[in-house]
Amino acid sequence: MTIKLYCFGESGHSYKAALALELSGLDWEPVKVDFFAGETRSDAYRQNVNEMGEAPVLVDGDFSLTQSSVIQDYVSEKSGKFGGKDADERREILRWQFWDNHKLSAVAGMTRFLMHFLPPEKQPKEVIAFHQARLKAAYDVLNKHLEGRDWIVGDSLTNADLTCCGYLYYPEPFGFDRADWPNIDRWLTNISQTPGWKHPYDLMPGSPADRA
């Protein structure tokens, strides 16, 4: 049975789940969520898809899951990939997933939204500057960790990588320049050279160009 992933191209959290599915080799297909038309805020979406009003949502037959890191764990369970080689690696992967969702992706997603998806007159400049300072600290942590490493955990691609890269391939400005962080830049190249890798706008339906 084909797994369905409710997602949209602009969502870095959706990208984490979609990329894990794509690289796992599992049979899946995206279902576009029209976030910018308010679909996730509708009663129908909250009652029938996700009570939290968020994407991504994985549906596998009668079974459904939300939250990108949980979906990645499910993909690992079904495919045997990206979950680590042993219990120690699995815990280390979880440590980076929790860190990313609190320190990196949550802040990057909000900053990118404020800078790119709001009109200039509505952009809260002080809030953006505050978030960019937090992001710089997170980039520094990740860049230092990747010194001498090809991957965040172990010697192969794992959910730690698929989580932390979630927002870092997007072209919209939010204060991240790969050239400023050489170890992150090298690591992102490693991921994008993985057979089957796709850019978020090629992997999922929906992009800013659709609304231009």
Backbone as CSV, one residue per row, in Angstrom:
resi,resn,N_x,N_y,N_z,CA_x,CA_y,CA_z,C_x,C_y,C_z
1,MET,0.844,-1.194,0.000,0.000,0.000,0.000,0.881,1.247,0.000
2,THR,0.529,2.210,-0.805,1.305,3.435,-0.919,1.100,4.327,0.303
3,ILE,2.197,4.744,0.901,2.142,5.689,2.014,1.828,7.077,1.464
4,LYS,0.976,7.796,2.140,0.667,9.174,1.748,1.288,10.125,2.763
5,LEU,1.837,11.220,2.254,2.395,12.242,3.131,1.738,13.574,2.813
6,TYR,0.967,14.070,3.762,0.398,15.401,3.635,1.520,16.401,3.884
7,CYS,1.767,17.245,2.887,2.949,18.089,2.944,2.809,19.242,1.965
8,PHE,3.750,20.168,2.005,3.822,21.209,0.983,5.264,21.679,0.857
9,GLY,5.617,22.096,-0.343,7.002,22.338,-0.683,7.711,23.355,0.172
10,GLU,6.986,24.363,0.648,7.611,25.424,1.422,7.947,25.012,2.855
11,SER,7.473,23.867,3.291,7.624,23.432,4.682,8.879,22.596,4.880
12,GLY,9.818,23.146,5.642,11.029,22.391,5.944,10.760,21.178,6.806
13,HIS,9.770,21.255,7.685,9.419,20.085,8.494,8.832,18.982,7.607
14,SER,8.035,19.367,6.626,7.541,18.379,5.663,8.691,17.766,4.873
15,TYR,9.669,18.600,4.545,10.810,18.117,3.762,11.573,17.029,4.510
16,LYS,11.714,17.175,5.815,12.412,16.156,6.602,11.766,14.782,6.417
17,ALA,10.445,14.747,6.483,9.721,13.487,6.346,9.741,12.989,4.901
18,ALA,9.533,13.913,3.965,9.495,13.532,2.554,10.851,13.005,2.088
19,LEU,11.929,13.645,2.516,13.254,13.197,2.102,13.570,11.829,2.688
20,ALA,13.188,11.596,3.938,13.389,10.277,4.527,12.634,9.207,3.743
21,LEU,11.402,9.508,3.377,10.617,8.553,2.586,11.258,8.314,1.226
22,GLU,11.660,9.379,0.576,12.217,9.263,-0.779,13.500,8.439,-0.774
23,LEU,14.377,8.689,0.176,15.659,7.989,0.205,15.545,6.586,0.781
24,SER,14.448,6.307,1.475,14.263,4.976,2.078,13.922,3.913,1.045
25,GLY,13.356,4.335,-0.089,12.900,3.374,-1.089,11.487,2.886,-0.865
26,LEU,10.822,3.357,0.186,9.428,2.978,0.412,8.528,3.610,-0.636
27,ASP,7.394,2.968,-0.903,6.418,3.479,-1.861,5.594,4.574,-1.191
28,TRP,5.679,5.799,-1.707,4.960,6.896,-1.074,4.546,7.911,-2.126
29,GLU,3.622,8.779,-1.749,3.210,9.863,-2.620,2.815,11.075,-1.774
30,PRO,3.106,12.276,-2.269,2.728,13.477,-1.524,1.275,13.853,-1.762
31,VAL,0.648,14.403,-0.737,-0.685,14.990,-0.826,-0.523,16.464,-0.463
32,LYS,-0.818,17.338,-1.410,-0.552,18.758,-1.167,-1.474,19.328,-0.094
33,VAL,-0.865,20.018,0.856,-1.589,20.784,1.859,-1.513,22.253,1.435
34,ASP,-2.661,22.875,1.249,-2.684,24.275,0.798,-2.602,25.193,2.016
35,PHE,-1.429,25.239,2.583,-1.203,25.989,3.821,-1.550,27.467,3.657
36,PHE,-1.146,28.050,2.552,-1.303,29.490,2.381,-2.750,29.891,2.083
37,ALA,-3.598,28.918,1.804,-5.032,29.182,1.679,-5.762,28.866,2.981
38,GLY,-5.008,28.509,4.015,-5.605,28.277,5.328,-6.073,26.863,5.597
39,GLU,-5.660,25.890,4.773,-6.181,24.529,4.938,-5.898,23.960,6.327
40,THR,-4.693,24.173,6.856,-4.361,23.573,8.150,-5.138,24.197,9.307
41,ARG,-5.707,25.377,9.062,-6.493,26.035,10.113,-7.977,25.688,10.034
42,SER,-8.350,24.913,9.040,-9.763,24.583,8.848,-10.213,23.497,9.817
43,ASP,-11.504,23.507,10.129,-12.065,22.466,10.996,-11.924,21.093,10.352
44,ALA,-12.102,21.042,9.039,-12.025,19.747,8.351,-10.638,19.134,8.489
45,TYR,-9.599,19.947,8.323,-8.230,19.430,8.432,-7.954,18.966,9.855
46,ARG,-8.351,19.776,10.834,-8.070,19.436,12.230,-8.868,18.215,12.691
47,GLN,-10.038,18.019,12.132,-10.860,16.875,12.529,-10.462,15.600,11.789
48,ASN,-10.030,15.734,10.536,-9.824,14.558,9.699,-8.370,14.219,9.409
49,VAL,-7.467,15.192,9.582,-6.064,14.957,9.217,-5.142,15.087,10.424
50,ASN,-5.157,16.233,11.080,-4.254,16.454,12.208,-4.863,17.476,13.158
51,GLU,-5.192,17.025,14.352,-5.803,17.907,15.338,-4.909,19.089,15.709
52,MET,-3.599,18.940,15.475,-2.663,20.011,15.803,-2.619,21.096,14.734
53,GLY,-3.251,20.823,13.589,-3.266,21.807,12.516,-1.911,22.033,11.888
54,GLU,-1.161,20.951,11.683,0.197,21.056,11.156,0.427,20.054,10.040
55,ALA,1.503,20.262,9.292,2.040,19.295,8.345,3.523,19.140,8.693
56,PRO,4.063,17.934,8.479,3.541,16.823,7.699,2.655,15.872,8.518
57,VAL,1.909,15.061,7.758,1.134,13.968,8.327,1.339,12.750,7.442
58,LEU,1.755,11.649,8.025,1.917,10.394,7.289,0.694,9.524,7.502
59,VAL,0.191,8.968,6.403,-0.936,8.039,6.463,-0.531,6.755,5.753
60,ASP,-0.560,5.666,6.485,-0.197,4.359,5.937,-1.366,3.426,6.211
61,GLY,-2.262,3.328,5.220,-3.479,2.564,5.419,-4.375,3.256,6.443
62,ASP,-4.716,2.546,7.513,-5.551,3.120,8.570,-4.725,3.786,9.670
63,PHE,-3.413,3.789,9.480,-2.503,4.302,10.500,-1.993,5.675,10.098
64,SER,-1.942,6.616,11.042,-1.419,7.942,10.731,-0.488,8.421,11.835
65,LEU,0.431,9.297,11.452,1.414,9.849,12.366,1.633,11.320,12.036
66,THR,1.922,12.112,13.052,2.321,13.491,12.833,3.659,13.736,13.526
67,GLN,4.235,14.897,13.258,5.548,15.320,13.738,6.652,14.628,12.925
68,SER,7.507,15.461,12.338,8.485,14.957,11.375,9.444,13.929,11.976
69,SER,9.903,14.145,13.192,10.852,13.196,13.774,10.200,11.838,14.055
70,VAL,8.944,11.844,14.451,8.221,10.592,14.674,8.020,9.868,13.340
71,ILE,7.707,10.628,12.307,7.546,10.039,10.976,8.862,9.434,10.505
72,GLN,9.958,10.138,10.724,11.264,9.595,10.348,11.537,8.278,11.078
73,ASP,11.188,8.223,12.338,11.387,6.993,13.106,10.556,5.851,12.524
74,TYR,9.337,6.159,12.095,8.481,5.142,11.480,9.078,4.665,10.161
75,VAL,9.596,5.598,9.372,10.245,5.235,8.107,11.432,4.310,8.374
76,SER,12.204,4.614,9.411,13.333,3.760,9.763,12.878,2.372,10.175
77,GLU,11.800,2.316,10.935,11.261,1.027,11.372,10.836,0.172,10.183
78,LYS,10.225,0.804,9.182,9.727,0.052,8.019,10.834,-0.289,7.021
79,SER,11.825,0.592,6.900,12.833,0.420,5.855,14.160,-0.120,6.361
80,GLY,14.399,-0.005,7.670,15.690,-0.409,8.207,16.798,0.592,7.950
81,LYS,16.445,1.807,7.540,17.451,2.812,7.199,17.355,4.029,8.126
82,PHE,18.492,4.683,8.308,18.625,6.006,8.938,18.423,6.018,10.448
83,GLY,18.186,4.867,11.066,17.882,4.837,12.483,19.070,4.563,13.393
84,GLY,20.252,4.403,12.815,21.436,4.101,13.612,21.732,2.621,13.671
85,LYS,22.999,2.315,13.984,23.440,0.920,13.965,23.179,0.193,15.278
86,ASP,23.028,0.941,16.363,22.816,0.315,17.672,22.087,1.304,18.574
87,ALA,21.875,0.895,19.820,21.112,1.730,20.749,21.814,3.053,21.035
88,ASP,23.136,3.028,21.095,23.872,4.267,21.359,23.679,5.268,20.227
89,GLU,23.763,4.795,18.985,23.558,5.694,17.847,22.118,6.190,17.804
90,ARG,21.181,5.318,18.130,19.780,5.733,18.109,19.532,6.862,19.106
91,ARG,20.112,6.748,20.290,19.950,7.816,21.277,20.623,9.104,20.825
92,GLU,21.762,8.975,20.197,22.461,10.167,19.702,21.675,10.834,18.575
93,ILE,21.048,10.035,17.733,20.182,10.588,16.690,19.025,11.348,17.318
94,LEU,18.394,10.745,18.329,17.293,11.419,19.019,17.751,12.728,19.647
95,ARG,18.951,12.731,20.202,19.480,13.949,20.820,19.555,15.077,19.799
96,TRP,20.020,14.784,18.592,20.125,15.813,17.557,18.764,16.183,16.981
97,GLN,17.851,15.234,16.916,16.503,15.574,16.460,15.826,16.541,17.427
98,PHE,15.950,16.271,18.719,15.357,17.179,19.709,16.019,18.554,19.657
99,TRP,17.336,18.558,19.551,18.065,19.829,19.459,17.618,20.623,18.233
100,ASP,17.549,19.948,17.102,17.153,20.640,15.868,15.765,21.246,15.988
101,ASN,14.828,20.472,16.488,13.458,20.970,16.546,13.292,22.129,17.516
102,HIS,14.187,22.232,18.475,14.109,23.342,19.432,15.000,24.519,19.034
103,LYS,16.213,24.233,18.586,17.217,25.283,18.390,17.406,25.709,16.940
104,LEU,17.161,24.822,15.985,17.488,25.135,14.592,16.256,25.264,13.711
105,SER,15.573,24.183,13.450,14.481,24.224,12.473,13.323,25.117,12.913
106,ALA,12.964,25.060,14.181,11.847,25.886,14.635,12.149,27.365,14.435
107,VAL,13.381,27.756,14.716,13.769,29.159,14.585,13.963,29.522,13.118
108,ALA,14.592,28.645,12.352,14.810,28.914,10.925,13.485,29.043,10.184
109,GLY,12.546,28.139,10.478,11.256,28.193,9.801,10.515,29.483,10.086
110,MET,10.500,29.906,11.340,9.821,31.142,11.703,10.510,32.358,11.072
111,THR,11.837,32.381,11.113,12.571,33.519,10.560,12.363,33.628,9.056
112,ARG,12.422,32.497,8.385,12.191,32.497,6.933,10.781,32.964,6.607
113,PHE,9.808,32.532,7.398,8.427,32.956,7.167,8.293,34.470,7.350
114,LEU,8.845,34.984,8.431,8.733,36.419,8.703,9.420,37.259,7.636
115,MET,10.532,36.763,7.109,11.313,37.540,6.148,10.811,37.407,4.719
116,HIS,10.255,36.238,4.408,9.939,35.987,2.999,8.447,35.954,2.698
117,PHE,7.647,35.505,3.639,6.231,35.292,3.355,5.327,36.375,3.929
118,LEU,5.908,37.394,4.546,5.163,38.566,4.983,5.591,39.777,4.158
119,PRO,4.690,40.686,3.881,5.084,41.912,3.176,6.049,42.720,4.034
120,PRO,6.945,43.485,3.419,7.977,44.214,4.170,7.429,45.058,5.310
121,GLU,6.280,45.693,5.091,5.742,46.580,6.127,5.240,45.827,7.356
122,LYS,5.068,44.514,7.251,4.585,43.724,8.380,5.684,42.878,9.021
123,GLN,6.897,43.002,8.537,7.991,42.204,9.076,8.511,42.805,10.384
124,PRO,8.484,42.053,11.461,8.969,42.570,12.748,10.498,42.526,12.808
125,LYS,11.136,43.631,12.519,12.588,43.663,12.357,13.328,43.223,13.613
126,GLU,12.879,43.669,14.774,13.581,43.302,16.000,13.447,41.813,16.296
127,VAL,12.278,41.265,16.016,12.077,39.827,16.224,12.969,39.031,15.278
128,ILE,13.037,39.463,14.024,13.890,38.784,13.046,15.346,38.820,13.493
129,ALA,15.815,39.969,13.946,17.203,40.089,14.396,17.475,39.176,15.586
130,PHE,16.517,39.092,16.505,16.658,38.209,17.665,16.776,36.755,17.226
131,HIS,15.898,36.337,16.314,15.935,34.955,15.823,17.220,34.673,15.064
132,GLN,17.700,35.621,14.276,18.931,35.391,13.521,20.131,35.211,14.451
133,ALA,20.125,35.914,15.576,21.200,35.718,16.546,21.146,34.313,17.138
134,ARG,19.937,33.835,17.418,19.782,32.463,17.922,20.236,31.455,16.869
135,LEU,19.899,31.717,15.627,20.301,30.810,14.560,21.817,30.772,14.392
136,LYS,22.459,31.915,14.504,23.918,31.944,14.378,24.559,31.051,15.426
137,ALA,24.018,31.085,16.640,24.536,30.208,17.692,24.321,28.735,17.340
138,ALA,23.166,28.421,16.754,22.886,27.031,16.365,23.793,26.589,15.224
139,TYR,23.993,27.456,14.243,24.902,27.107,13.143,26.297,26.826,13.682
140,ASP,26.715,27.604,14.674,28.047,27.427,15.229,28.179,26.070,15.901
141,VAL,27.149,25.668,16.641,27.161,24.347,17.269,27.283,23.246,16.221
142,LEU,26.457,23.322,15.189,26.464,22.286,14.158,27.763,22.299,13.367
143,ASN,28.247,23.481,13.023,29.479,23.584,12.244,30.662,22.991,13.006
144,LYS,30.760,23.268,14.301,31.849,22.716,15.109,31.723,21.202,15.249
145,HIS,30.498,20.724,15.410,30.297,19.276,15.545,30.729,18.548,14.275
146,LEU,30.533,19.170,13.121,30.832,18.524,11.839,32.303,18.625,11.439
147,GLU,33.118,19.279,12.239,34.551,19.335,11.956,35.119,17.920,11.923
148,GLY,35.659,17.507,10.790,36.231,16.176,10.655,35.217,15.060,10.526
149,ARG,33.936,15.414,10.363,32.874,14.411,10.237,32.153,14.575,8.907
150,ASP,31.767,13.459,8.307,30.920,13.507,7.115,29.442,13.572,7.476
151,TRP,29.098,13.004,8.649,27.707,12.902,9.068,27.588,13.286,10.538
152,ILE,26.405,13.647,10.969,26.233,14.095,12.344,26.433,12.959,13.330
153,VAL,25.924,11.771,13.008,26.047,10.606,13.883,26.599,9.442,13.072
154,GLY,27.637,8.803,13.583,28.152,7.615,12.926,28.824,7.897,11.595
155,ASP,28.849,6.875,10.758,29.585,6.974,9.495,28.682,6.880,8.274
156,SER,27.393,7.183,8.455,26.474,7.152,7.316,25.311,8.094,7.578
157,LEU,24.522,8.331,6.560,23.354,9.200,6.651,22.341,8.634,7.645
158,THR,21.877,9.483,8.561,20.863,9.065,9.521,19.782,10.140,9.629
159,ASN,18.804,9.843,10.467,17.745,10.818,10.708,18.256,12.106,11.341
160,ALA,19.400,12.053,11.988,19.985,13.288,12.507,20.295,14.252,11.367
161,ASP,20.859,13.737,10.299,21.149,14.564,9.125,19.873,15.015,8.437
162,LEU,18.939,14.090,8.272,17.703,14.403,7.559,16.844,15.397,8.324
163,THR,17.044,15.462,9.632,16.339,16.452,10.440,17.001,17.820,10.348
164,CYS,18.290,17.858,10.612,18.974,19.147,10.727,19.100,19.884,9.400
165,CYS,18.993,19.187,8.286,19.104,19.857,6.982,17.783,20.458,6.519
166,GLY,16.714,20.269,7.288,15.365,20.553,6.821,15.152,21.893,6.158
167,TYR,15.728,22.959,6.708,15.507,24.292,6.149,16.716,24.846,5.406
168,LEU,17.807,24.095,5.338,19.060,24.686,4.889,19.292,24.628,3.383
169,TYR,18.385,24.013,2.635,18.492,24.026,1.169,17.598,25.085,0.522
170,TYR,16.761,25.740,1.294,15.804,26.680,0.705,16.507,27.951,0.212
171,PRO,16.062,28.483,-0.928,16.698,29.677,-1.479,16.236,30.984,-0.851
172,GLU,15.076,30.975,-0.189,14.566,32.221,0.380,15.480,32.694,1.512
173,PRO,15.691,34.002,1.637,16.637,34.517,2.637,16.096,34.445,4.059
174,PHE,16.934,33.970,4.957,16.611,34.079,6.379,17.886,34.214,7.199
175,GLY,18.980,34.581,6.532,20.226,34.839,7.249,21.195,33.679,7.263
176,PHE,20.991,32.673,6.416,21.913,31.541,6.340,22.639,31.564,5.014
177,ASP,23.966,31.612,5.063,24.804,31.562,3.872,25.779,30.403,4.053
178,ARG,25.665,29.409,3.205,26.500,28.216,3.333,27.983,28.555,3.362
179,ALA,28.370,29.591,2.631,29.786,29.947,2.555,30.353,30.364,3.913
180,ASP,29.492,30.799,4.814,29.957,31.230,6.139,30.241,30.057,7.069
181,TRP,29.780,28.879,6.693,29.861,27.714,7.579,30.406,26.530,6.768
182,PRO,31.729,26.440,6.601,32.307,25.458,5.674,31.996,24.004,5.998
183,ASN,31.929,23.653,7.272,31.622,22.257,7.597,30.166,21.923,7.305
184,ILE,29.259,22.865,7.575,27.859,22.668,7.212,27.720,22.586,5.696
185,ASP,28.436,23.437,4.987,28.386,23.437,3.521,28.816,22.078,2.964
186,ARG,29.914,21.555,3.482,30.407,20.249,3.025,29.397,19.146,3.344
187,TRP,28.835,19.208,4.542,27.843,18.213,4.964,26.585,18.271,4.098
188,LEU,26.102,19.469,3.779,24.936,19.595,2.905,25.230,19.025,1.517
189,THR,26.455,19.210,1.049,26.843,18.608,-0.234,26.816,17.089,-0.136
190,ASN,27.298,16.533,0.969,27.248,15.078,1.159,25.813,14.560,1.048
191,ILE,24.897,15.255,1.693,23.499,14.819,1.655,22.948,14.916,0.238
192,SER,23.195,16.040,-0.433,22.621,16.251,-1.765,23.240,15.341,-2.818
193,GLN,24.389,14.746,-2.505,25.007,13.791,-3.429,24.546,12.361,-3.170
194,THR,23.696,12.179,-2.177,23.121,10.858,-1.914,22.180,10.486,-3.056
195,PRO,22.326,9.300,-3.659,21.430,8.916,-4.752,19.961,9.021,-4.352
196,GLY,19.182,9.707,-5.187,17.762,9.892,-4.925,17.410,11.208,-4.273
197,TRP,18.422,11.964,-3.823,18.140,13.254,-3.169,17.417,14.194,-4.119
198,LYS,16.493,14.966,-3.576,15.792,15.990,-4.342,15.651,17.248,-3.502
199,HIS,15.677,18.377,-4.184,15.414,19.661,-3.540,13.961,19.687,-3.076
200,PRO,13.653,20.404,-1.984,12.263,20.389,-1.495,11.219,20.784,-2.528
201,TYR,11.529,21.739,-3.398,10.531,22.162,-4.385,10.386,21.153,-5.528
202,ASP,11.321,20.222,-5.630,11.202,19.139,-6.615,10.573,17.899,-6.009
203,LEU,10.646,17.787,-4.690,10.172,16.580,-4.012,8.700,16.674,-3.611
204,MET,8.236,17.909,-3.305,6.881,18.094,-2.798,6.140,19.139,-3.624
205,PRO,4.829,19.047,-3.699,4.057,20.065,-4.422,4.001,21.375,-3.641
206,GLY,4.053,22.473,-4.388,3.939,23.785,-3.773,5.271,24.495,-3.690
207,SER,5.301,25.756,-4.151,6.468,26.610,-4.058,6.019,28.048,-4.175
208,PRO,6.850,29.015,-3.789,6.454,30.424,-3.937,6.109,30.802,-5.374
209,ALA,6.718,30.118,-6.334,6.441,30.419,-7.739,4.983,30.164,-8.097
210,ASP,4.355,29.235,-7.381,2.946,28.939,-7.662,2.032,30.105,-7.321
211,ARG,2.492,30.972,-6.391,1.677,32.086,-5.941,2.148,33.422,-6.497
212,ALA,3.157,33.371,-7.359,3.717,34.623,-7.911,2.700,35.279,-8.843
